[in-house]
Amino acid sequence: GKRTDYGDARYAGVEVKFTSDIDPVVQDSLLCGFDFIVAPLVRPDYRPPPPGSAGKGQLVAPFKRQDVLYLPSQQRTSQVVGQVSAWIDPDSDDAGLASQSVVCLKQELAWAAHLGLQAVVLPPVPQPLRSANYSQAVQQSLSGLSHMALWLTVPLTVPATSASGTAEGTGSTSAAAARQA
C-alpha cells in the first residue's frame, strides 16, 4: 500500500535491472514502500559505434528504442532515477574506450533530459587521481540540463594506489608479480 510514515522518513529507492517494460517494475516497487527506482538508461551491453566509424562532421548514431529506458507515461518521471552505464571511463589509457565513454556519457545524459527525469546517478570516477576528461564531459553536459539533478556515486573506501597514481590490483598480472618480487 501507500506509505504512511511521512514524519521523519527519508526517501528510499531500489536499483533495478534494465527492462523494456518499466511500468510494472515501478508499480511493484511503489507497492513495496519504495519512493522511486534507479534504472539503467541503456541496456548493459550497449556500446556506441567505435570512434572513427562515422565520417568527419557526421553525428553519432541515435539510440535504438530497444537499447534505452523508455517511459510511456510522463507521470513516471518523478518515480524513476536514471543510471548511467558503469563501464564509462573517459580517462582510460585506451583512446578508443575514452572516446566511446565521452560520447556515451553525453548521449545518456541527453536521453535522461529528453525523458524529463528529475535525477541521474553517475558512476564513480574510475580513476580519482586522473579525472579531467570525466569532469569535462559532465561539465559540458550540465549546460543542457536545466531541471535534472546529477547524483555522483562516491565510494566509501579509497583503493590503495601505486606510485604512478593508479589503483593497486588494476594492472596486469605481470605487474602485480613484479611488485611481489
C-alpha positions in Angstrom: 0.0 0.0 0.0 0.8 3.6 0.3 3.4 5.0 2.8 2.0 6.4 5.9 5.3 7.2 7.7 5.9 10.7 6.4 7.1 12.1 9.8 10.9 11.8 9.9 11.0 9.4 7.0 13.7 9.6 4.3 13.2 8.8 0.7 14.2 5.2 -0.2 14.8 3.8 -3.7 15.7 0.5 -5.2 18.1 -0.3 -8.0 16.5 -2.5 -10.7 17.9 -4.2 -13.8 17.3 -2.9 -17.3 13.8 -3.7 -18.6 11.9 -2.7 -21.7 8.6 -2.6 -19.7 9.3 -0.3 -16.8 5.7 0.3 -15.6 5.1 -3.0 -13.7 8.6 -2.6 -12.1 7.7 0.9 -10.9 4.3 -0.2 -9.7 5.7 -3.2 -7.8 8.4 -1.1 -6.2 5.9 1.6 -5.0 3.7 -1.1 -3.5 6.7 -2.4 -1.6 7.2 1.0 0.0 9.9 2.4 -2.1 9.6 6.0 -3.3 11.5 5.6 -6.6 13.5 3.2 -8.6 17.0 3.6 -10.1 17.0 2.1 -13.6 19.8 1.9 -16.2 19.3 4.4 -19.0 20.6 1.9 -21.6 21.0 -1.9 -21.9 24.0 -3.2 -20.0 25.6 -4.5 -23.2 25.1 -1.3 -25.3 28.1 0.4 -26.7 28.1 3.3 -29.2 29.8 2.7 -32.6 33.6 2.7 -32.3 35.3 6.1 -32.8 36.1 6.8 -36.4 33.2 4.7 -37.8 31.3 8.0 -38.6 32.9 10.2 -41.2 34.3 13.6 -40.2 31.5 16.0 -39.3 28.9 13.3 -39.0 26.7 13.0 -35.9 26.8 10.0 -33.6 24.1 7.4 -34.4 21.0 7.8 -32.2 19.8 5.2 -29.8 17.5 2.5 -31.0 14.3 2.1 -28.9 15.3 -1.4 -27.7 18.6 -0.1 -26.4 17.2 2.5 -24.0 14.9 3.0 -21.0 11.6 4.2 -22.3 8.9 5.8 -20.1 5.5 5.5 -21.7 3.9 7.9 -19.2 5.1 11.3 -18.2 3.9 10.8 -14.7 6.6 8.2 -14.1 9.4 10.7 -14.5 9.3 11.6 -10.7 9.4 7.9 -9.8 12.4 6.9 -11.9 16.0 7.9 -11.5 18.3 7.1 -14.4 21.6 5.3 -14.1 24.5 6.0 -16.4 26.4 3.0 -17.7 29.1 1.8 -15.2 31.7 0.9 -17.9 32.2 4.5 -18.9 35.8 5.7 -18.4 36.6 9.0 -20.2 40.1 9.0 -18.7 41.0 5.5 -19.9 44.5 4.8 -21.2 42.8 3.1 -24.2 42.0 6.1 -26.5 39.1 4.2 -28.2 37.4 3.4 -24.8 38.0 7.0 -23.7 36.4 8.4 -26.8 33.4 6.0 -26.7 33.0 6.8 -23.0 32.7 10.5 -23.6 30.2 10.0 -26.4 28.1 7.6 -24.4 28.1 9.7 -21.2 26.9 12.8 -23.1 24.3 10.7 -25.1 22.9 9.0 -21.9 22.6 12.3 -20.1 20.8 13.9 -23.1 18.4 10.9 -23.2 17.6 11.3 -19.5 17.0 15.0 -20.1 14.7 14.1 -23.0 12.7 11.8 -20.8 12.3 14.5 -18.2 13.9 12.6 -15.4 14.5 14.5 -12.2 17.8 12.9 -11.4 20.5 10.7 -12.9 23.1 8.6 -11.0 26.6 9.0 -12.4 29.1 6.1 -12.0 32.0 6.6 -9.6 35.0 8.3 -11.2 37.1 5.2 -12.3 40.5 6.9 -11.7 40.0 9.6 -9.0 43.5 11.0 -9.5 43.0 11.2 -13.3 39.5 12.5 -14.0 39.9 15.6 -16.2 38.0 14.1 -19.2 35.3 12.7 -16.9 34.9 16.1 -15.2 34.9 18.0 -18.6 32.3 15.7 -20.1 30.0 16.1 -17.1 30.5 19.9 -17.1 29.7 20.2 -20.8 26.6 18.2 -20.3 25.4 20.4 -17.4 24.7 23.3 -19.8 21.9 21.3 -21.4 20.4 20.1 -18.2 18.0 22.7 -16.7 15.9 20.7 -14.3 17.7 17.5 -13.7 20.0 16.7 -10.7 23.2 14.6 -11.2 24.0 12.3 -8.3 27.6 11.2 -8.2 28.4 7.8 -6.8 31.1 8.2 -4.2 32.9 5.0 -3.0 33.1 4.7 0.8 36.6 3.2 0.6 39.7 4.5 -1.0 41.7 1.9 -3.1 45.4 1.7 -2.4 47.4 3.5 -5.1 50.7 2.8 -6.6 53.5 5.4 -7.2 52.0 6.1 -10.7 48.7 7.1 -9.2 46.6 4.1 -10.4 44.7 1.8 -8.1 46.7 -1.2 -7.0 45.4 -4.5 -8.4 44.2 -2.9 -11.6 47.3 -3.5 -13.6 48.4 -6.7 -15.4 49.3 -9.9 -13.6 52.9 -9.4 -14.6 53.0 -6.0 -13.0 51.4 -7.5 -9.8 54.0 -10.3 -9.8 56.8 -7.7 -10.2 55.6 -5.8 -7.1 55.7 -9.1 -5.1 59.3 -9.9 -6.1 
